[in-house]
């Protein structure tokens, strides 16, 4: 398998696996933090918004992960430059996401949502990056 094909398959598999894991984690998180309802409200509870938010940011991370294809160019060869190609844009987006969600107040729900959204993706992406280094070097 060529390096380009490996990177493209890594992007696809990372997106699929991290989306499934994050959705399962957000379902568990929302079930654990659900407050008991005294009466049946007439409006929705907006839980679908959390699922859409998580899926959107994981999809956005995968779009940014196409920056890893820059590592195929000769000017980006080298350990540090290759790592920057793989991780710079996703790390910048995660900092932006955290600042946008937190709004200056840090609580455990925001931290949990941040970890549910990003940790599976980053762990899987790091796994494929380490396999790339061991396979093609």
N, C-alpha and C positions, 0 to 999 in steps of 0.2 A: 504494500500500500504506500502510495506517495505521501509526502509530508502535507501537501495541500488537501488531499482527500482525508487524511487523518484529522486535520484541523476542522474541516467542514463536518465530518461525522461527530467530532467532539462537541461542536457547537450544537448540533441537533440533539445528541444524546443528553447533553447537559440541560438543555431547555426542557426536554421531556421529563427526565427524572426529577429535576428540581421543581418543576411545576407540580408534579404529582405529590412529592414529599411536602412541599409548602402548603398545598391545599389540604392535605391530611392534617398537618400541624395546625392550620388556621381553624379547621373544623373542631379539633380537640380544644384549642385555646378558647374558642367562642363558646363551646359547651361548658367548659370549666368556669368561665367568667360570666355566664348568663345569670341575670338577676331574676328571682322568682316574680312572676306576674300575678298581681292580685286580681285583676279583671282583664278581660280580653280587650285589647286596644283596637281601635278601628283603623289604625294606620299600620304600615309595615315596620319591621324592626331594623331595616337597612343593613342586614347582615350580608346581603348580596354585594353591597358596595365593598366590603372588606375582601371578598373573594376576587372581585374585579380588580381591585387595587393591587393585590398580590400578583395576580396573573399579568397585569400590565407592566409592573416593574420587573418581573422576571423576563418578560418578552423584551423590554427595553434593554436589560442587561445583555441579552443574547444578540440584539442588534449591535450593541457596543462591542461585543466579543468578536465581531468580524474584523475589528482592528488587529486581532492576532494574525491575520493573513499578511500584515506588513512584515512579520518576522520571516517571511519567505524571501523578501528582497535582500539583496547582498549588502545594502547599506545598513541593514538592521541586524546583521549577524553579530553574535556576542551574547554572553549570558545576561548582562544588565539590559541591553537594548531589547533583547527578546522578551525578557520579563516585563519590561515597560510596555511592549506591544500587547502582551497578554493581559496585563492587570491595571494599566494606568487609567483608561477610560471607565472601567467598572468601579474602581476605587473612588474616582472623582464623583461618579454618579451616586455612589452609596453615601458619601459625605453630604452631597446635595439633598438626597432623600431624607437623611437623618435630620438635617437642619430644617427641612421643610415640614416634616411631621412633628418634630418636638416643639417648635415655636418657643424656645427658651425655657420651657419647663420640662424637666426630665422626670418621668414616672415609669413604673415597672411595665405598664401596658405598652407604652411606646417602645421601650427596649425589647420587649417580647415580640412585638410586631416587626421590628427591625430585624431581629435575629431569625424569625420565621421566614421573612422575605429573602434575606441575603445569605444566611449561613449555609443552607443546603446548596445554593448555587455556587458560592465561593469554594466550598469543600470539594464539590464535584469538579469544578473548573481547575482547582489546584491539583487534583488527582490526574486529570488528563494532561496538564502541563508537565507534571513529573514523569508521566509515562512517555510523553513526547521526548523529554530529555534523555530518558534511558533507552528509548527505542532508536532515535535518530542521531545519537552522538557517539 
